[in-house]
Amino acid sequence: MNTKPIIAAPPTGRTQENVAYIRQMLGELRAVADMEGAEMLRYLIEMAYVEAGDIQSGVRPLSIGGDRDKAAGVPVKAAGKIQF
């Protein structure tokens, strides 16, 4: 049995730039969450930050593919007044 981890090729071109941008924004959000004392939010942002770094370095593929559930497609609304 082969126990070596599979190393994915890091993304190239525009995808690499987008992943780098996402990681940068996550780093900034992590700092804000930390300053506000939002520990759980900071933890979740940190996990996404680490994931983006793994994708950049090729440790993890950009997508695992396969027949997985798609995102719910819930529209994202700007922060502010909650409407029901």
DOLO-988717 format. One record per atom (N, C-alpha, C, O): x, y, z; residue in one letter. Coordinates in steps of 0.02 Angstrom, whole numbers, padded with zeros to 5 digits, always signed. Example, Ala and Ser with C-alpha at 12.3 -4.5 7.8 and 13.67 -1.06 7.14 Angstrom:
% residues 2
+00660-00284+00390A+00615-00225+00390A+00660-00165+00390A+00712-00166+00423A+00642-00112+00354S+00684-00053+00357S+00645+00002+00394S+00670+00057+00402S
END
This chain:
% residues 84
+00042-00059+00000M+00000+00000+00000M+00044+00062+00000M+00090+00068+00041M+00031+00107-00045N+00069+00169-00051N+00041+00221-00002N-00018+00238-00006N+00083+00245+00044T+00060+00294+00094T+00082+00365+00078T+00070+00410+00118T+00114+00375+00021K+00135+00442+00002K+00074+00485-00015K+00029+00462-00050K+00073+00548+00011P+00017+00591-00008P+00021+00611-00081P+00076+00620-00109P-00036+00618-00111I-00039+00641-00181I-00031+00717-00182I-00068+00753-00149I+00018+00740-00219I+00030+00812-00224I-00002+00837-00289I+00013+00813-00343I-00046+00885-00281A-00081+00914-00339A-00038+00969-00368A+00001+01001-00332A-00044+00981-00432A-00009+01036-00463A-00042+01101-00440A-00103+01106-00439A-00001+01151-00420P-00031+01214-00400P-00068+01246-00459P-00049+01236-00517P-00121+01283-00445P-00157+01316-00500P-00112+01365-00537P-00063+01391-00510P-00129+01377-00599T-00087+01422-00640T-00127+01482-00662T-00188+01483-00661T-00091+01533-00684G-00121+01592-00714G-00171+01629-00671G-00158+01642-00612G-00227+01644-00701R-00279+01684-00667R-00305+01649-00604R-00320+01682-00554R-00311+01583-00606T-00334+01547-00548T-00287+01557-00489T-00309+01568-00433T-00223+01553-00502Q-00173+01565-00449Q-00180+01635-00420Q-00177+01644-00359Q-00191+01684-00463E-00200+01753-00439E-00263+01758-00397E-00262+01792-00345E-00317+01726-00417N-00380+01728-00380N-00373+01695-00312N-00398+01720-00262N-00339+01638-00310V-00329+01603-00246V-00285+01645-00200V-00297+01649-00140V-00234+01678-00228A-00191+01722-00188A-00232+01780-00160A-00222+01800-00102A-00276+01808-00200Y-00319+01864-00178Y-00366+01841-00122Y-00374+01875-00072Y-00397+01783-00131I-00442+01756-00080I-00403+01746-00015I-00428+01763+00038I-00344+01718-00019R-00304+01706+00041R-00286+01772+00076R-00287+01776+00137R-00269+01822+00037Q-00252+01888+00065Q-00313+01917+00102Q-00307+01942+00158Q-00372+01913+00071M-00432+01940+00103M-00449+01900+00166M-00470+01929+00217M-00440+01834+00164L-00452+01793+00223L-00406+01813+00280L-00426+01813+00339L-00343+01829+00264G-00296+01851+00315G-00320+01915+00348G-00314+01923+00409G-00346+01961+00309E-00372+02023+00336E-00434+02011+00378E-00442+02041+00432E-00479+01969+00355L-00539+01953+00393L-00522+01917+00458L-00554+01929+00510L-00472+01875+00456R-00450+01840+00516R-00427+01890+00569R-00443+01882+00628R-00390+01941+00548A-00366+01992+00595A-00424+02031+00625A-00424+02045+00685A-00475+02047+00585V-00533+02083+00610V-00571+02040+00660V-00589+02063+00714V-00582+01977+00643A-00617+01932+00689A-00579+01924+00754A-00609+01920+00808A-00513+01922+00750D-00472+01916+00810D-00478+01978+00853D-00485+01973+00914D-00476+02037+00823M-00483+02100+00861M-00551+02105+00895M-00557+02134+00949M-00602+02077+00864E-00670+02080+00892E-00684+02024+00942E-00737+02023+00974E-00637+01978+00949G-00647+01923+00996G-00695+01870+00971G-00722+01832+01011G-00705+01867+00906A-00751+01818+00876A-00711+01754+00863A-00688+01741+00807A-00703+01714+00915E-00658+01656+00912E-00680+01603+00861E-00638+01579+00822E-00744+01586+00860M-00767+01534+00813M-00761+01559+00741M-00739+01522+00697M-00780+01621+00730L-00774+01650+00663L-00701+01653+00642L-00685+01637+00584L-00657+01672+00687R-00586+01675+00672R-00560+01605+00654R-00522+01597+00607R-00582+01554+00691Y-00561+01486+00678Y-00583+01463+00608Y-00543+01435+00571Y-00645+01477+00590L-00670+01456+00524L-00633+01493+00468L-00617+01463+00416L-00620+01557+00478I-00582+01596+00429I-00511+01568+00423I-00483+01564+00368I-00482+01550+00480E-00414+01522+00480E-00411+01457+00440E-00363+01444+00404E-00463+01415+00447M-00465+01353+00409M-00467+01366+00334M-00433+01333+00295M-00506+01416+00314A-00509+01434+00243A-00442+01463+00220A-00421+01450+00163A-00410+01501+00263Y-00344+01530+00247Y-00292+01475+00236Y-00254+01477+00188Y-00292+01425+00280V-00246+01369+00273V-00261+01330+00209V-00215+01310+00173V-00325+01319+00195E-00345+01284+00135E-00320+01320+00072E-00294+01289+00026E-00328+01385+00071A-00304+01425+00013A-00228+01418+00006A-00203+01413-00050A-00193+01419+00062G-00120+01410+00059G-00101+01342+00033G-00053+01335-00005G-00138+01290+00054D-00125+01223+00029D-00137+01218-00046D-00100+01185-00082D-00189+01251-00071I-00203+01252-00142I-00147+01288-00179I-00125+01265-00232I-00124+01344-00152Q-00070+01382-00184Q-00007+01340-00191Q+00027+01343-00242Q+00010+01302-00139S+00072+01264-00140S+00066+01196-00174S+00116+01162-00184S+00005+01176-00192G-00004+01113-00226G-00014+01054-00179G-00017+00997-00201G-00019+01067-00113V-00031+01014-00065V-00101+00985-00072V-00112+00926-00059V-00148+01027-00092R-00218+01007-00099R-00243+01031-00167R-00226+01086-00189R-00283+00990-00201P-00309+01011-00266P-00361+01068-00258P-00390+01076-00205P-00370+01105-00310L-00418+01160-00310L-00488+01134-00295L-00526+01166-00259L-00506+01077-00322S-00571+01047-00311S-00562+00972-00305S-00519+00942-00337S-00604+00941-00263I-00600+00869-00256I-00641+00833-00308I-00635+00773-00317I-00684+00870-00343G-00724+00843-00397G-00774+00790-00373G-00788+00785-00314G-00799+00752-00419G-00846+00699-00402G-00917+00724-00397G-00932+00781-00414G-00960+00680-00375D-01031+00696-00369D-01048+00719-00298D-01079+00682-00260D-01027+00777-00281R-01041+00805-00215R-01098+00854-00220R-01114+00878-00274R-01129+00868-00164D-01183+00917-00162D-01157+00985-00183D-01102+01006-00163D-01195+01019-00223K-01178+01087-00244K-01196+01136-00188K-01235+01119-00143K-01167+01195-00191A-01185+01248-00143A-01259+01262-00149A-01289+01253-00202A-01288+01284-00095A-01361+01295-00093A-01384+01350-00141A-01442+01351-00160A-01340+01395-00159G-01359+01449-00204G-01398+01503-00169G-01437+01539-00200G-01388+01509-00104V-01423+01560-00065V-01392+01628-00083V-01331+01635-00078V-01432+01676-00102P-01404+01741-00119P-01373+01775-00057P-01400+01770-00002P-01318+01808-00068V-01284+01843-00014V-01307+01916-00015V-01302+01949-00066V-01332+01939+00041K-01355+02008+00046K-01304+02049+00084K-01267+02023+00126K-01302+02113+00069A-01257+02158+00104A-01276+02162+00177A-01335+02154+00195A-01226+02175+00220A-01240+02181+00291A-01286+02240+00303A-01285+02289+00266A-01326+02234+00354G-01372+02288+00369G-01436+02260+00397G-01436+02210+00433G-01490+02292+00381K-01555+02274+00407K-01576+02205+00381K-01572+02191+00322K-01596+02163+00427I-01620+02096+00409I-01692+02099+00389I-01733+02128+00425I-01709+02070+00332Q-01778+02070+00309Q-01805+02000+00311Q-01770+01953+00291Q-01865+01992+00335F-01897+01926+00338F-01956+01923+00293F-01989+01872+00289F
END
